[in-house]
Amino acid sequence: MDNADHLLSSVVGQISKRKSLQDNLPQEGPLPADHLQPDAVNEISLNFDTSETDLPSTRDLKRRNTLIHEFSYSNEPINEGCVLDVEASFSYHHVDLREICILDYETGTPLFHKIWSQPISLNFVSGIYSGVSLEELQKLQDYLVTFLNEKTVIGHNVEYDFDVIDRLASFKPLSSYTPEHLRIFLKPTSIIDTRYISWLLLPCNSQHPLKRLHELLCPVPSKANWHCAEFDSKATLEVIQSFVKRFNRQDLDGFDLLSEAIHGLDIRHPLKRLLNINTGREAVLFDSSKVPFDHSILSKDGSEKSREKESIDIERAKVHLDRMLNNSSHKSAIYEGQKTFIKKSLEGIHQNKRIAIESGTGTGKTFAYLASALEAVRCGNKAVVATPTLNLQDQVWKSALELHSYFKNEEFQFRLAQIIGSANFLSVQKIHSQSKTKNFDHPYGEAGFQDFIWKSLSRLRESSSVEKGFCRKKV
């Protein structure tokens, strides 16, 4: 406990020295210099004075990332391809490298594989290194140039791995950082990221891990050793081989849509180069019938049906919320604060005033303002609930679903939609605008109109539900 108390006192002492919350903490840490590895060489990097050293700017780092990304779009076919995977902890100023594996793309033969029991540590700001001798480091750099220059580099999240390897190949021992260090050193003909396959086949997956894609396309190995460069590089190669083989056999779910999406991509797109499709972009008319939609909610002339106006009834709103809370899993009566909330908000709506109401956590404000909004909707108005975060939106959405379920039995039907960001919202107008955007000079524009359509349709198919005029679109 004495050590813990001393450590806590040291941290408190450092924080208390700051004049404001915006000030940085002192450079010296609360832990002794030998806390992790006594007499370790890399401890020197903790004491390196960076006050007179330039640090990479955000602008320079973004420019480097853009240049790496541009390798993904090339007119060159796969040239002496190699599959790369790296296991490392990496930031703009430091890397701890544990394993590198490079396989031949055609044969799967290991071209280079190295595991370090003690990670190689490189500090890009100070030029200090540990875990490797200068001779071994220079030899490793020569290997990387030999195996990766003038080759097509393939991998899962390969832009990250290439960034690590390029910084390693260009590392100058004991040389302080200069902007020249951020220049791309290696010269691959192109880069292909297998996450493009995942974005096509699993558009609703948020992280696009290699494991999930491998499970979809390949038999699951008996002894999986994920996050090991040797295993991950072999799994990446298996994913590519299976995808190409199954696409050529037309053995993929939704093949017609997949083929339509891929043929709508620019000829330089990584997926077209993987599949050896040498045709340009094919224009395809969008078929709105592919989008599931309940057309009964619209009148024949295309305008939305309006609700007959009623007078706002504050007591009705309170009664319905009280019944819902009692009959739901909450098993509680309406709070007095919720009654006041509903009364004040509906009075403001009736008088066409702007109302600001503050309420603490756990006071039931979500149900209170939703009940007020629904009473306003019942009386012919429309309501929008805007939230600053997705987490809060999910909370509001769940509460709104409970109210919708309750009102099914109360002869009051209303439509409810969840919209998450303009980039994820599919509409006829957006499709029309997107179809006219053909910025072939920008790598992100090249991802293609059909790629956008396929992702949108997949999300609608998996996430939409339409029931008795109730339409949720989580696109």
N, C-alpha and C positions, 0 to 999 in steps of 0.2 A: 504493500500500500504506500510505503514511503516513496518509492520510485514513481508510482502513479500520481501521488500528490505533487511531487517535484515537477513532473512533466506538465500537469495541469497548471501549476503556478507559473511555469515558464511561458506557456501559451497565453495565459491571461496577461502576463507582463508584456509580451510582445504586442498584443492587441491594444492594450491600454496606452501604449506609446504613440499610437496613431492619432493625428489631429482630427481626422474625419474618416468615415467608412470608405471613402474613395482612395485613401492612401494605401500604398503597398505595404505588406509586412516587411520587417527587416530581413536582410539576406541570410543572416545566421538562423539556423533552425533550432528548435527546442531539444533535439536529440544530439547526443555526442557524436563526434565524427566517426567513431568506430562502431556505431550501433548495429549496422547491418553486416558489414564485412570488415573486420579489423585489418588495418593496413592494406586494404584493397587499393589498386592503382586508380580505379575509376572514381574513388572518393575525391580525387584532386579536382574533378570537374565541378564539384559542389562549391569549391572555393575560388573558381575562376572569375576574375573581375571582368564583367561585361560592360562596365560604365563607358569605356572608350571604344567599344566594338559595335559596328553596325549590326542590326538584327534584320532578318527578312521582313519586308513589309507585306501587308495583306495584298496589296496590288501585285507585287512580284510573285507571290504564292499563287494567286488566282491566274496570272498569266501562264505560269508553269503548268497548272492543272489543265488549262485550256489547250496548251500545246500538246500535252500528253493525250488529251481526248481526241484531238484532231487526227492522231494516228489510227483511230478506229475507222475512219472513213477514207478509203483508198481505192484507186482504180486498179491497183496491182492484185493479181490473184495470190492465193496462199503460196508463199515462196519459202521452201525449206522450213516449214512450220515447226515450232517447238512449244510444248506446254510447260508453263512456268507456275510454280507455287512457292510462296515464301511464308515462313512463320517468324514474325518479328513484332516488337512493340515500337511504333514509329510515330514521331512528331516532327515538326518542321526543324527542330534544333537537335534532335537526338534519336538514335535507333539502337535497340538491343536485338541483334540478329541471332536466331536459334537454329534455323534450318532453311536450306535452299534445295529445290529439286527441279531439274529441267529434263523433260522427256522429248524424244523424237516424235513428231506428230504422226508420221506415217507408220512407224513400227512399234512405237511405245517403248523403245529402248532407252534406258537412262543415259543421258548425255553428261549430266553432272548431278551429284547428290552429296550433300555435306551436312552433318549434324554436329553442332558444337555443344559439348556438355556444359561449358561455361560460355554464356552468350558473348558474342562480339559486341562491344559497346563503342559507338562512335558519336562524338559530340561535334555537330556541324558548325557550331558557333566558335568553339575554341580550337578545334582540330585535334583534341585529345582523344586517344583511343585506348582500349584495354581488351584483354582476352585473346589477343592475336599479336604476333610479332610483325614488324614492318615488312620483312621478307614474305611472310605468309599472306599479308594483306595485299601486297603488290601482285603476288601470284594469283590470288583470288580475283583481283580486278582484271588481270589478263584473261582468265578463264571466261569471265562474264562477257568481255568484249568479243572473244572468239565465238561463243555459243549464241549470242543474241544479236550481234550486228548483222545487218542485211538479211534478217530472218523475220518471219511472221510470228509474233509472240501471242500465244493463246492462253487464256486462263479464266478462272471465275473471280470477278472483281480484279481483273488483271491490271487495271490502271493504278490501283494501290500498290500491287506487287512490283510493277514496273518502276513506279516512283521510288520505292525502297531500293531496288537494285541499281537504278541509275544514280541515285545519291551515293550508294556504296562504290560504284565503279568510278565515280568522279571525285571521291573523297581525297582531300589533300592533307596528309598527316601534319599536325602542329601548325596548320595554317588557319588564321582567323577568318571568319566569314567575310566574303565580299559578294555583291550581287552576281558576279560571274559564276558563283557556285550553283546558282539555280538554273543555269542553262542546261538544256537536254544534252547529255554526253553521248549516250548510246544512239545508234542509228538503225532502228528496226524498219523494215519495209512497211509494216502495219501492225496493228494490235486488234485482237478479236476477243471480246468479253462474252463468255457463255451466259452471262446474266440476260443478254438479249433473248436467249431461248426461254428463260424463266419469265421475262416480261411478256412474252408472247403466249406461253402456255399457262402461266399462273398469274394473270394480271391482278388478282385480288390479294396475292400474298404480299405482305408489307416489307419483309426483309429479303426475300429471294435467296435463301441459303442454298448452298450446293447440295446438302443432304436431302432437302425436299425435292429438288429437281431430279436428283439421282433416283429417289424412290419412285418418282413418276415414270421415268423412262427406262430404268434398268432394274434387274433383279437385285434385291438388297443383299450385300455380301454377308457371309456368316459372321465374320469378325470385322466390324467397322471400326476404324481408328481415325475418326474425323479430327480435323485441326492438326494433322500431321502432314507435312508438305508432300512426302512421298505418296501417301494414300490419297490425299486430295487431288494431286496432279493426275494420278491414275483414274480417279473417279471422274474428273473433268473430261479426260479423253474418252471414257466410256459413255458419258452423257452426249458428247458430240457425235460419236459413232452411232449411237442408238437413234439420236434425233435425225441424222441424215438418212439412215437406213429406213426408219419408219416413215419419214416424209416421202421418200421415193416410192415406198410401197403403199402410200396413202393410208397408213395404219395409225392415224392420230385422230382423236376425238375432234369433231368439228373441222375436218380436213378442208372442206370447201371454203370455209371462212378463213382458215389459216392460210391457205394458198392464195386467196384473194388479197389478204393483208400483205403477205410477203411480196407478191408480184406488184403491189402498189408502192413498194419501197424503191428508193434510188439505187442505181446499180452499184454504188459504192458502199451500201449498207453491209455491216458484218454478216447478217443472216444470209444475204444473197451470195456473199463470197464463201460462206461455209457450205451452202448448198450448190455452189458452182452454177448459179443462175446468171447468165451473162446478158440478160435483157434489161432494157431501161424500165422506167416507171410506167405502169399501165393505168390509165384513167378508168375508174369504175364509178358508175352512178350509185349514190347511196339509196338503199331501199328502206324507206321508213317503216315498212311492215315488219322488219326484223326487230323493231323496238317494241317490247310489250307495253301496252298502254290501255287503260280503260277509257274508251271513247264515249262511254255513256255519261261521263261527267261533263261533256261539252254538248251544247245544243247543235242543231243541224247547221246553223250558219257559222259555227266555229267560235262563237262567243261563249263566255262562261255563264252558267245559269246563276241568276241572282236569287238571294234569299229574301223572302218577304220580311219587311221590317216590323219589329215589335218594340214595345217600350222596355227600357232597361229595368230589371227587377233585382234589386240588391239582395233581398231576402231569399229569392229563388237561388241565386248563386251560392249563398251561404248554406242553404239546405242541401243542395246537391253535393257540395264539397264534404259536408258533414256525413251524409249517407255513404259517399264513396270511401271516406276514410274508415268508417265503421265496418263496412262490408269487405274491405280489402285486407291484405296481410298486415296493414298498420294497426288495425283494431284500436283506433283512438278517435276521440271526438275532435271537432274543429277547435283550434285555439282561439282565445279572445283576440290575440294579436292578428290572426288571420282574418277574423271578422272585421276588425278595424281596417286592415289592409284592403279588403274587398270593397268596403264602404267608400273609402277615400278614393280609390282608383276608379271605381265606376262613377262616382260623382264627377270626377275630373273628365272622364270620357263623355258623360252626358252633357257637361258644360263646355266641351271642346277646349279643355285646358291641358297644359302640360303638367304632369304630376311626377315628383321625385320622392320616392319612399325608401328609407334606409332601414334595414333589418339585419340582425345578427345571424350567425351560423346556427342552424338547428331550430329556427323559429317557424319553419314551414312556409317561407316566402315563395318557393317554387310553385307549390300547389295554389298558393293564394293568387299569384299573378296569372297563373294558367286558368284558374276558375274565373277571374275577372275577364280575361281575354275571351274565354268561351261564351260568357254572357254577352259580351260585345258582339261576337260573331253571330250568336242567336238573334241579335237585334239588327242584323244586316251589315255589320262592319266586317273588316278583315283584320287579322292580327299577325304580326311578325315578331318572333322572339329572337333577338340577336345576342350571341354570346361571344366573348373574346377568346375562348379556348375550346378545343374539341372535347376535352374532359367534361367541361360544364355543359356543352351541348348534348353529350350522351346522357348526362343526368336529367336534363330538361326533357329529352326525348322519351326516356323511360317513364317519367312522371306523366307526360302527355299521353303515352300509350295506355296507362292505367285509367286516365280520365276517358279516353276514347272507348275503352272496354266497358266502363261503367255506363256511358251514355247510350250504348247499343240497346240497352233495356229501357231507356227513358224516352224513346221515340224522338230522339234528337240526333241526327247524323251530321257529321262534318268531315271535311277532308283535311288530312294532315300530311305534311311533306317535310322531310329533313334534307337540307341542302348544305353540302360541305364544300365551300370554296368554289370560285368560278372556274378554276382549272379542272375540277372534277365534275362539273355540271354539263350534262349533255342536252342540247336543244337543237332544233332544226336550224335556228339562226346561227349557232356556233358551228354546226357542220357546214353550212353554206360558206361562212367566213373562212373556216379552216381549209376548205377545198380550193379557195382562191389564193392561199398562202403557199407559195412554192419557193422558199428561200433556200436554194441549193448551195449557197455560199456558206451557210451557217450549219455546223454539225448537228445542232439540236433540231433545226428545221427539217433536216434530212430524215429524221426518224420516221417521217411519213404520215400522210393523211390516213391511209388505211390502217397503219399501226394504231393510231388514235381511235379509229372507229372500232377496231377489233377489241381493244381494251375496254372501251365504253360499253360495247354490246355485252361483253363477258360480265362486266360489273352489274349491268342491269339485269342480266339473266340470273345471276346468283343472289342479288341483293334486293330486287324489287318484289313487292307483294301488293296485290290489288284486291280489295274486298269491300263490297257494298259501298262503293263510292269513296272508300278509304285508300289513298294511294301514298305509299312511301317510296321515295326514290333516294337511296343512299348510293350515289353514283361515284 
